């Protein structure tokens, strides 16, 4: 999800339940791409606004015991921070605070992300309006029939769109496989590069 505040800062928020290969490079790529696309060639760099990537992970991503990490580009010797617009990581398995220990709004949001599905009522110490709305949305038992139908329809639309993309990708790879086979590439090479099984390649 991407959002922009009134000051022009961009926030890219991503949730991951398992660590994919190359995650560190992909996160840097996303943030850098969004940062560079704010201006056209020849424009002043002073127009650039911070792009903050917030990664919410259901796995341990860093060596530290901290559940909330603030990253920046720093001098490795003296720790001087030169470039300030970087990433933030939230590692849910490291968050151990109980409901009664929540003081900062950040902790309350992290608790919501981790525990909302296990709660039957909205906690009494929730005083942030946005967080109240999030708890209300998470509590499907209180939704009307129309709201549930709208939610289910949106989920089905998302699945349909994902299916369309996957089908298009498969058809594209199939066309490439056909051309490679016609050019004399062996089945092992086609399988290794495109992911088709030997049976699928024989049927092409």
N, C-alpha and C positions, 0 to 999 in steps of 0.2 A: 504494500500500500504506500502511496506517496501523498504527502500533504505539504502545504506551504502556509506559514504564519504571516501575520500582518507586517512583520519586519523584513519579509522576503526570504527567510530561511526555509530551506527545503528539508523535509524529513522523509527518509525511505525506511519503512518498517517491514521487516521480514521475520516470519516465524518458521522454525525448522524443528522437527521432532527427531531427526536423525542426521548425523553429519555426512554430507555428500563429499565426494572426492574433490579436492581443489577449492574448498569453500573459502579459504583465506584469500586466494587470488580473485575469486569471483566477487567477493564483497568489495575489495579494493577497486575492481573494474567498474562495478555498478556506481559506486560513489564518485569515482573520477570522471566517468562518462557524464553523469548528471551535472557535475561541477563545470566541466568544460563546455557543455552545450548551452550554458546560460548566455554566452556572448558570441557574436560573430567575429570572424577574422578582422583585425584592425580596430576593434573596440577596446576601450580602456579596461584593464584588468581590475580596476577599482570597483567596477560594476558587479563583480562576482560576489555572491552572497554564500554564506556557509551552507553546506550540504551535509546533513547529519544522518548517518546510517545507524539504525537501531536494530540490532539482531537479537531476537528472543529465541533462545535455544533450549530444547529439552534434553540437553546433554552437556557434558563438561567440555569446554572448548579451550580454556586457558589453564596454565599450570597453577595459577593463584587460587587461594581458597575463597576469594571475594566473588560474590554473585553478580556484582555490578562493576563493569570495567569501563573506564574512559580512556580512549586511545588518542594519541596525537603523534606527530612527527617530531622527534626530539634528538638532540645531540646525545650519542650513546655514552660519551664520557662525562659530561657535566649535567646532563638532563635538561638543558635549556630547550624550551619549547618554541620553535620557530613557526611552524605551520599548525594552526589551531583547529581547522575545520575537518575533523575526522570522525571516527566511529565510536559507537557505544555498544557493548555486549551485555546481555542479561542471561545468565546461566541458571535456569530454574532449579536443577538438582542441588545447587549450592545454597539456595534460599531456604533457611530453616526457621524464620521468624514465625511466631504464633500470632493469632489475631490480636491478642492483648498487647503485643509488643510493637504494633504498627503505629508509627508517629508521622513520618514523612509521607507525603502524597505519592512519591515514587514507590515506596515500599507497599503502600496500599494497592497500587496498580499491579505490582508484581504479584502480590498475594492473590489478587483477583484472577490474573492470567493463570496462575498455578492451581487455585483451589475453587474457582467459581462453580464448576460442575459438581462439586461435592457438597455445596452449601444449599440449604433449603430456604434460608431467609437472608435478607440483606443485613450485613453486620451493622451494629449500632454506631460504630465509629467512622462510618463513611459520610464525610461532609463535603466531598467534591461532587458537583452536579454532574460532570461528565462521567464520573465513576458510578454514581447512582444510576444513570441511564444505562451504563454498560451492564450492571447487575440485573436491571430490569429486563434488558434484552436477552441476557443469558438464562433468565428464569422462564423457560418455555411453558411451564405449568400455568403461568398467569396470562399467557397469550390467548387472544380470541381465536376462533376457528379461522377467520379471514387472515389473521396475522400468520398463523401456522401454514396455511395454504400458500401464502405469498412467499414465506421462507422456503418451503419445499419446492415451489416453482423456480425460485432463484437458484436453488441447489441443482435442480435438474437442468436448467439452462446452462449452468457452469459446466456440468458434466457433458452436455451435448457439445458445447463449444470446444472443450478439451478433446472430445472424440473426433471432432471435425479436424482439428489441428493434427492429431495423431494420425488420422487417416491420410491427410494430405502429405505428411512427412513420409509415411510408408509408401505411398504411391510414387513420390519423388525418388526415394531410395530404390524402388522397384525398377523405375526407368533407368536409373544409373546402372543397376545390376545387369539389366538387359544389354546396355551398351557395352559394359565391360566384358560380358560373356561373348558378345559379338566380336569384340576386339581381341579375343583369345586369352583373357585372364582366366587363370585356373580357379576352381571352386574354393580352395582354401584361402586364396587372396581376397576374393569377393566376400566370403564369410567373415574374414578378419576385419575388413574395412567397413562393411555395411551391416554386419550382425545377423545375416540370414543363415539359416541352417543349410546343411548340404542337401537335404531333401527339398527345401524350398528353392534352392538354386537349380536343382535338376528339373524342377517343374516350370521354371521360367522359359 
